[in-house]
């Protein structure tokens, strides 16, 4: 929740930046923004690996066939796919203003991805494990191209955010579709789950930066006016002279975000271990920083970013920014699932046996076979849980996955 608040604040601050030229140097520096991808000995990589194995196991099922339809290799494919969300053909002739807006975004997404892939090198799953992908025709072309962050996640999420601004009455449908592009690449074997997470972060950051450019805002307004005659606009509950949205005007997250990770899922296992690691840090410097960061208020956010910007942000000095930050912070909500029903004790008290393993000599590591799973729906994909939240995986012990690929490196390039 706090992560979304920071993204909202970043967007609010970027609206006040006066950018006269949109040069390469104006793009966010991904090497400073994105976290390092998971080390192959970390639990996060176990989760990456498990989701990869799940994706490979469903390629010939209906889930895999659906994912195949969301694998986008070029701009026009994205337009055709997103057009289905608004029941409109998006093209240079049918929707010229919207097309120009998305094409503008594509140019900077391509440049930002090029910068990221030049600075950060990560081997693609199908190459790391010496296994075939779901789309063999692209393997050689992308073999030496870094998979971090996920290109399809960056662009699919960026285009979806833009389209939702233009057509707010369809935003839940647009977001649902936008959150499928990245996970489809996990099933295809071209990206890990952490690549997809990074892609969504990068797409959001780029949109915030683009909002600071005057020409971009004009293009956005033109596209919105164009689409107002094509897509029915949702009636707003706020007064016409009120610049702020009411809660009822916000998108319904229950329609596009997944349920919490299932009790026996790999994601839940990672969450539990991360929680226990966090407890170890409480008496260290990281713990002191966490105590400071956990305060949930507009005043605290403004205090933090005042230090970053070297300018006081407060209700008295910058009332417009303060009010926007205050309203952008999502209210604390009760969980949709009772806390007691999420107790994960059974994961650790009586774990099921680990399936037999087979050895892949190419990576010199014992590779667990596809994990048993219960019925689920790929439609529940999200930035938090690209693999289906209702899919269940037996917990994978750290000792069962050890990748020793000489090409796999971690961290950021220096």
RONUKE-600678 format. One record per residue (C-alpha): residue number from 1; residue in one letter; x, y, z. Coordinates in pm, 1 decimal, decimal comma. Example, Ala and Ser with C-alpha at 12.3 -4.5 7.8 and 13.67 -1.06 7.14 Angstrom:
# RONUKE-600678
1  A  1230,0  -450,0  780,0
2  S  1367,0  -106,0  714,0
//
This chain:
# RONUKE-600678
1  X  0,0  0,0  0,0
2  X  281,1  238,3  87,6
3  X  450,7  160,2  -243,9
4  X  144,4  286,7  -432,9
5  X  141,5  599,1  -217,1
6  X  502,2  673,8  -312,6
7  X  417,3  631,4  -681,9
8  X  127,1  875,0  -641,6
9  X  356,2  1122,1  -466,3
10  X  618,2  1089,3  -739,2
11  X  353,5  1168,4  -999,7
12  X  229,9  1465,6  -796,9
13  X  580,1  1610,3  -770,9
14  X  657,8  1550,2  -1137,5
15  X  360,3  1762,7  -1240,4
16  X  545,0  2065,2  -1101,4
17  X  864,3  2007,9  -1299,5
18  X  917,8  2251,0  -1585,9
19  X  1075,2  2047,3  -1864,5
20  X  1139,9  2237,6  -2185,9
21  X  1305,2  1954,1  -2373,6
22  X  1248,9  1581,8  -2348,0
23  X  1596,8  1442,8  -2400,2
24  X  1742,4  1103,3  -2312,1
25  X  1891,4  1255,9  -1998,1
26  X  1539,3  1338,2  -1880,3
27  X  1443,5  970,1  -1855,3
28  X  1452,1  805,1  -1511,6
29  X  1781,7  628,1  -1439,6
30  X  1678,0  267,4  -1395,9
31  X  2009,2  171,3  -1236,3
32  X  1925,3  400,6  -945,3
33  X  1553,9  323,6  -932,9
34  X  1521,6  -52,7  -970,3
35  X  1633,3  -304,2  -708,2
36  X  1891,3  -565,6  -799,7
37  X  1736,5  -882,4  -938,4
38  X  1742,1  -1187,0  -705,7
39  X  2064,8  -1373,1  -643,0
40  X  2041,6  -1736,8  -752,8
41  X  2094,8  -1845,5  -390,6
42  X  1812,9  -1632,0  -252,7
43  X  1460,0  -1733,9  -165,3
44  X  1330,2  -1475,6  -413,1
45  X  1503,6  -1670,1  -688,5
46  X  1339,2  -1989,4  -563,1
47  X  1009,7  -1812,3  -617,5
48  X  1124,6  -1697,6  -963,9
49  X  1225,9  -2051,6  -1050,0
50  X  903,9  -2206,3  -919,2
51  X  688,1  -1969,4  -1122,6
52  X  897,0  -2049,9  -1429,9
53  X  839,5  -2423,4  -1377,4
54  X  467,7  -2364,7  -1329,7
55  X  453,5  -2156,1  -1647,1
56  X  626,9  -2424,2  -1846,0
57  X  389,5  -2689,6  -1713,7
58  X  75,1  -2509,6  -1836,9
59  X  185,4  -2419,3  -2188,8
60  X  -29,1  -2687,3  -2350,7
61  X  -328,4  -2617,9  -2128,4
62  X  -594,4  -2350,2  -2170,7
63  X  -393,8  -2122,9  -1941,0
64  X  -95,4  -2143,2  -2172,4
65  X  -304,6  -2083,7  -2482,0
66  X  -450,7  -1771,7  -2321,6
67  X  -105,5  -1650,9  -2223,4
68  X  15,5  -1702,4  -2581,2
69  X  -241,6  -1448,7  -2700,8
70  X  -90,3  -1188,5  -2465,4
71  X  267,9  -1226,6  -2586,6
72  X  332,2  -898,5  -2767,9
73  X  635,6  -845,2  -2987,3
74  X  552,4  -513,0  -3152,9
75  X  357,7  -190,2  -3107,3
76  X  66,2  -279,1  -3334,9
77  X  3,6  -602,3  -3147,6
78  X  -33,1  -403,4  -2825,9
79  X  -279,7  -167,7  -2997,0
80  X  -495,0  -453,6  -3124,9
81  X  -499,1  -615,4  -2784,0
82  X  -575,8  -299,2  -2586,9
83  X  -843,0  -202,6  -2837,2
84  X  -1041,7  -505,3  -2721,2
85  X  -1057,6  -358,5  -2370,6
86  X  -1244,5  -53,7  -2499,5
87  X  -1420,4  -227,3  -2792,6
88  X  -1249,7  8,0  -3036,8
89  X  -988,5  -27,3  -3308,4
90  X  -686,7  181,2  -3209,2
91  X  -505,7  296,3  -3522,2
92  X  -359,4  600,5  -3692,9
93  X  -672,1  635,5  -3906,5
94  X  -947,3  545,2  -3658,8
95  X  -811,5  712,3  -3343,3
96  X  -526,2  940,0  -3459,5
97  X  -490,8  1135,3  -3132,6
98  X  -480,8  824,2  -2914,0
99  X  -244,4  654,4  -3158,1
100  X  -8,6  954,0  -3146,9
101  X  -13,6  950,0  -2765,4
102  X  70,7  580,5  -2740,3
103  X  334,5  606,1  -3013,7
104  X  493,3  892,9  -2822,9
105  X  504,1  675,1  -2511,1
106  X  649,5  386,5  -2708,8
107  X  948,7  592,0  -2823,4
108  X  1053,9  672,0  -2469,0
109  X  973,3  323,4  -2341,2
110  X  1205,3  181,5  -2608,6
111  X  1482,3  423,2  -2510,9
112  X  1439,1  355,1  -2141,2
113  X  1444,6  -20,6  -2202,8
114  X  1759,0  14,8  -2411,2
115  X  1928,4  202,7  -2128,1
116  X  1817,6  -59,2  -1875,5
117  X  1927,0  -360,9  -2079,7
118  X  2264,2  -201,2  -2152,2
119  X  2330,4  -143,7  -1782,6
120  X  2176,4  -457,3  -1631,1
121  X  2247,0  -805,2  -1767,5
122  X  2033,5  -1104,5  -1672,2
123  X  2010,7  -1432,8  -1855,9
124  X  1669,0  -1538,6  -1982,3
125  X  1510,3  -1845,1  -1817,4
126  X  1497,8  -2064,3  -2129,3
127  X  1868,6  -1993,8  -2186,3
128  X  1971,8  -2027,2  -1822,8
129  X  1809,8  -2369,5  -1790,4
130  X  1888,9  -2476,1  -2148,5
131  X  1522,6  -2551,7  -2217,5
132  X  1301,8  -2450,6  -2505,0
133  X  1070,0  -2152,2  -2477,1
134  X  704,3  -2130,6  -2575,3
135  X  793,4  -1916,7  -2880,2
136  X  1096,7  -2078,5  -3042,5
137  X  1116,2  -1826,5  -3326,2
138  X  1236,9  -1547,9  -3095,6
139  X  1495,6  -1742,3  -2896,5
140  X  1808,2  -1655,9  -3094,0
141  X  1705,7  -1293,7  -3138,7
142  X  1662,5  -1239,0  -2763,9
143  X  1916,5  -1482,2  -2623,6
144  X  2175,2  -1212,6  -2551,2
145  X  1923,6  -943,7  -2455,0
146  X  1879,1  -893,1  -2081,1
147  X  1543,6  -1007,1  -1946,8
148  X  1551,1  -753,4  -1660,4
149  X  1325,6  -564,6  -1655,8
150  X  1052,5  -728,8  -1865,0
151  X  996,2  -528,7  -2183,4
152  X  636,2  -646,9  -2226,3
153  X  553,0  -559,0  -1864,5
154  X  697,3  -208,7  -1906,1
155  X  506,6  -130,6  -2223,6
156  X  187,8  -321,5  -2149,3
157  X  149,1  -149,6  -1813,1
158  X  251,6  193,7  -1945,9
159  X  4,2  176,6  -2234,8
160  X  -268,3  51,8  -2000,7
161  X  -214,4  337,4  -1755,9
162  X  -234,4  586,8  -2040,5
163  X  -544,7  426,5  -2189,4
164  X  -713,0  428,2  -1848,0
165  X  -650,9  802,2  -1824,1
166  X  -809,1  851,6  -2163,2
167  X  -1100,5  611,2  -2103,2
168  X  -1162,8  608,2  -1724,1
169  X  -1499,4  438,4  -1764,1
170  X  -1314,2  123,3  -1878,9
171  X  -1022,6  140,3  -1635,6
172  X  -1084,6  -186,5  -1449,9
173  X  -1106,3  -377,5  -1778,5
174  X  -795,6  -202,3  -1908,5
175  X  -594,9  -275,2  -1592,3
176  X  -700,8  -640,0  -1595,7
177  X  -571,5  -674,1  -1949,5
178  X  -260,2  -466,6  -1881,7
179  X  -153,8  -698,8  -1600,1
180  X  -148,6  -1002,8  -1829,5
181  X  129,2  -899,3  -2067,7
182  X  416,9  -946,3  -1824,1
183  X  301,8  -1278,0  -1674,9
184  X  254,6  -1419,6  -2024,4
185  X  631,0  -1389,9  -2066,4
186  X  684,8  -1603,1  -1756,6
187  X  478,1  -1879,7  -1912,2
188  X  667,2  -1833,1  -2239,8
189  X  999,4  -1879,8  -2056,1
190  X  1140,5  -1539,7  -2153,2
191  X  1116,4  -1367,0  -1814,6
192  X  1117,6  -1432,4  -1442,7
193  X  855,7  -1302,0  -1203,0
194  X  1095,8  -1041,6  -1060,7
195  X  1152,5  -910,2  -1415,5
196  X  779,4  -846,1  -1441,1
197  X  767,9  -665,8  -1105,1
198  X  1052,2  -439,3  -1218,7
199  X  876,0  -377,2  -1549,0
200  X  561,6  -251,7  -1378,2
201  X  768,8  -19,4  -1158,3
202  X  952,2  113,9  -1460,6
203  X  632,1  174,2  -1658,1
204  X  479,7  370,5  -1369,0
205  X  795,6  579,3  -1325,8
206  X  810,6  663,4  -1694,8
207  X  446,8  775,6  -1696,1
208  X  513,4  1007,4  -1402,0
209  X  807,6  1158,0  -1587,0
210  X  606,6  1205,2  -1905,7
211  X  337,9  1392,5  -1712,9
212  X  589,8  1666,2  -1638,9
213  X  616,9  1757,6  -2006,0
214  X  377,7  2024,6  -2135,0
215  X  350,7  1878,1  -2484,5
216  X  259,8  1540,2  -2342,4
217  X  -23,4  1688,4  -2136,7
218  X  -165,1  1849,5  -2449,3
219  X  -151,8  1516,7  -2632,8
220  X  -327,0  1346,8  -2342,9
221  X  -606,3  1603,7  -2343,6
222  X  -649,2  1568,7  -2720,5
223  X  -674,0  1189,5  -2695,0
224  X  -923,2  1217,2  -2410,2
225  X  -1143,3  1452,0  -2612,8
226  X  -1121,4  1223,4  -2914,8
227  X  -1223,1  914,6  -2718,1
228  X  -1505,4  1088,2  -2532,3
229  X  -1717,5  1044,3  -2846,1
230  X  -1618,7  679,2  -2885,1
231  X  -1626,1  540,0  -2530,8
232  X  -1904,9  636,6  -2293,6
233  X  -1770,2  844,2  -2005,7
234  X  -1842,6  737,4  -1650,8
235  X  -2054,4  990,2  -1462,4
236  X  -1856,2  1149,3  -1179,8
237  X  -2009,6  1191,2  -834,7
238  X  -1803,0  1499,5  -748,8
239  X  -1911,8  1854,4  -820,3
240  X  -1798,3  1993,7  -1153,3
241  X  -1584,4  2258,5  -985,1
242  X  -1412,5  2014,4  -748,9
243  X  -1060,6  1928,0  -877,8
244  X  -1037,5  1614,5  -663,2
245  X  -1193,3  1274,4  -719,8
246  X  -1422,6  1121,9  -462,8
247  X  -1362,5  767,8  -337,4
248  X  -1651,9  638,6  -546,2
249  X  -1479,0  766,9  -861,5
250  X  -1167,0  556,5  -804,3
251  X  -1114,9  221,9  -981,9
252  X  -1240,1  -84,2  -796,2
253  X  -920,9  -276,3  -716,2
254  X  -1118,9  -589,0  -629,8
255  X  -1188,5  -627,8  -1001,6
256  X  -827,9  -643,7  -1120,2
257  X  -603,3  -728,6  -821,3
258  X  -565,8  -1094,2  -713,3
259  X  -654,3  -1259,5  -388,4
260  X  -367,2  -1289,8  -135,9
261  X  -123,8  -1578,2  -198,0
262  X  -266,3  -1919,5  -114,0
263  X  -147,8  -2080,6  209,4
264  X  60,1  -2347,6  35,4
265  X  188,8  -2128,7  -245,5
266  X  552,5  -2046,4  -304,9
267  X  466,2  -1677,3  -273,2
268  X  332,0  -1734,9  77,6
269  X  646,7  -1923,3  172,7
270  X  858,0  -1630,9  51,7
271  X  636,6  -1384,8  237,0
272  X  682,2  -1576,5  562,6
273  X  1059,7  -1598,4  527,8
274  X  1076,9  -1226,6  442,1
275  X  870,3  -1151,4  751,3
276  X  1106,9  -1352,7  970,4
277  X  1410,6  -1185,7  812,9
278  X  1250,2  -850,8  885,4
279  X  1225,2  -940,9  1253,0
280  X  1601,2  -996,1  1260,3
281  X  1660,4  -641,2  1134,4
282  X  1448,6  -470,8  1399,3
283  X  1741,4  -404,0  1631,1
284  X  1968,1  -285,6  1349,2
285  X  1990,3  33,2  1145,8
286  X  1741,6  -108,0  896,2
287  X  1494,3  -153,2  1177,2
288  X  1531,2  207,6  1289,4
289  X  1475,7  322,4  931,8
290  X  1165,8  104,1  905,9
291  X  1019,3  256,5  1220,8
292  X  1067,7  600,2  1068,6
293  X  923,6  500,9  730,1
294  X  617,8  320,6  862,2
295  X  441,3  637,4  970,6
296  X  140,3  669,5  741,1
297  X  51,9  1034,3  692,3
298  X  74,7  1310,6  434,3
299  X  290,9  1513,2  673,8
300  X  546,0  1234,5  696,9
301  X  561,1  1178,7  320,8
302  X  611,3  1549,9  266,2
303  X  885,4  1554,5  530,3
304  X  1071,2  1269,2  359,2
305  X  1051,9  1417,2  10,9
306  X  1138,0  1765,3  132,8
307  X  1483,3  1626,2  208,1
308  X  1503,1  1466,2  -135,4
309  X  1402,2  1782,0  -322,1
310  X  1574,9  2034,2  -97,7
311  X  1248,1  2224,3  -72,5
312  X  991,2  2232,6  204,1
313  X  669,9  2049,6  120,8
314  X  396,5  2119,8  372,7
315  X  38,3  2231,0  413,8
316  X  150,7  2593,1  455,1
317  X  430,8  2614,0  195,1
318  X  290,7  2391,3  -81,7
319  X  -82,2  2351,7  -6,4
320  X  -177,0  2212,7  -348,4
321  X  86,8  1935,5  -337,8
322  X  5,7  1860,4  25,3
323  X  -365,8  1823,1  -48,3
324  X  -299,5  1601,8  -349,4
325  X  -67,9  1376,2  -148,9
326  X  -321,8  1355,0  131,3
327  X  -599,4  1252,8  -107,4
328  X  -380,2  1014,2  -306,6
329  X  -297,5  804,2  0,9
330  X  -532,5  504,6  -9,2
331  X  -736,9  449,2  307,3
332  X  -643,8  155,9  526,9
333  X  -884,2  -129,5  454,2
334  X  -987,2  -444,4  633,5
335  X  -857,8  -758,1  457,3
336  X  -1101,1  -935,8  228,2
337  X  -1001,1  -1265,0  391,3
338  X  -1012,7  -1295,5  773,1
339  X  -661,4  -1294,3  917,0
340  X  -724,2  -1616,8  1104,6
341  X  -802,9  -1794,2  777,0
342  X  -456,7  -1705,2  640,6
343  X  -256,7  -1868,1  921,2
344  X  36,5  -2039,6  745,5
345  X  135,1  -2277,0  1024,3
346  X  64,8  -2588,6  819,3
347  X  341,0  -2491,9  575,4
348  X  603,0  -2542,6  840,6
349  X  448,9  -2803,2  1069,6
350  X  376,1  -3073,9  815,7
351  X  516,5  -2992,3  472,4
352  X  437,8  -3246,0  200,1
353  X  728,2  -3443,1  52,5
354  X  934,9  -3281,3  -220,0
355  X  878,0  -3446,5  -560,7
356  X  1158,3  -3646,8  -723,5
357  X  1423,7  -3443,8  -901,6
358  X  1601,5  -3472,6  -1228,9
359  X  1943,9  -3333,2  -1308,4
360  X  2002,4  -3078,2  -1578,2
361  X  2371,5  -3099,5  -1657,3
362  X  2366,0  -2771,0  -1845,2
363  X  2323,1  -2574,7  -1523,9
364  X  2474,7  -2834,1  -1289,4
365  X  2182,7  -2822,2  -1047,9
366  X  1908,8  -3061,0  -932,3
367  X  1585,2  -2924,0  -1079,0
368  X  1255,4  -3006,9  -904,5
369  X  993,1  -3141,3  -1141,9
370  X  667,2  -2952,1  -1186,9
371  X  505,1  -2902,2  -848,6
372  X  157,1  -3041,1  -768,7
373  X  -103,1  -2771,1  -798,8
374  X  -470,7  -2717,1  -741,4
375  X  -711,0  -2569,3  -994,2
376  X  -673,2  -2197,4  -1041,4
377  X  -709,1  -1912,9  -1286,2
378  X  -433,6  -1727,1  -1469,9
379  X  -673,1  -1432,4  -1482,8
380  X  -570,9  -1344,0  -1126,6
381  X  -227,1  -1221,7  -1239,2
382  X  -99,5  -894,2  -1090,7
383  X  223,0  -704,6  -1020,8
384  X  229,3  -861,9  -675,3
385  X  166,4  -1214,5  -795,1
386  X  225,0  -1274,0  -1167,4
387  X  162,3  -1645,5  -1128,9
388  X  -196,9  -1723,5  -1031,1
389  X  -264,2  -1646,5  -668,6
390  X  -497,2  -1944,2  -647,1
391  X  -241,4  -2186,2  -786,8
392  X  -82,3  -2383,2  -504,9
393  X  275,6  -2502,3  -498,5
394  X  439,5  -2715,1  -237,5
395  X  705,1  -2514,9  -53,2
396  X  1046,4  -2551,3  -215,5
397  X  1338,6  -2577,0  31,0
398  X  1640,0  -2362,5  -45,1
399  X  1861,2  -2669,9  -80,3
400  X  1658,6  -2800,9  -374,3
401  X  1760,4  -2522,2  -613,1
402  X  2121,5  -2426,2  -674,4
403  X  2197,6  -2262,9  -1008,0
404  X  2564,3  -2225,7  -1098,3
405  X  2540,2  -2056,5  -1434,5
406  X  2856,3  -1864,7  -1519,3
407  X  2650,7  -1616,5  -1720,4
408  X  2411,2  -1527,8  -1440,5
409  X  2521,1  -1216,4  -1256,7
410  X  2344,8  -1018,5  -990,0
411  X  2312,3  -655,8  -898,8
412  X  2352,3  -352,8  -1114,4
413  X  2628,0  -281,4  -1359,6
414  X  2886,3  -31,6  -1243,9
//
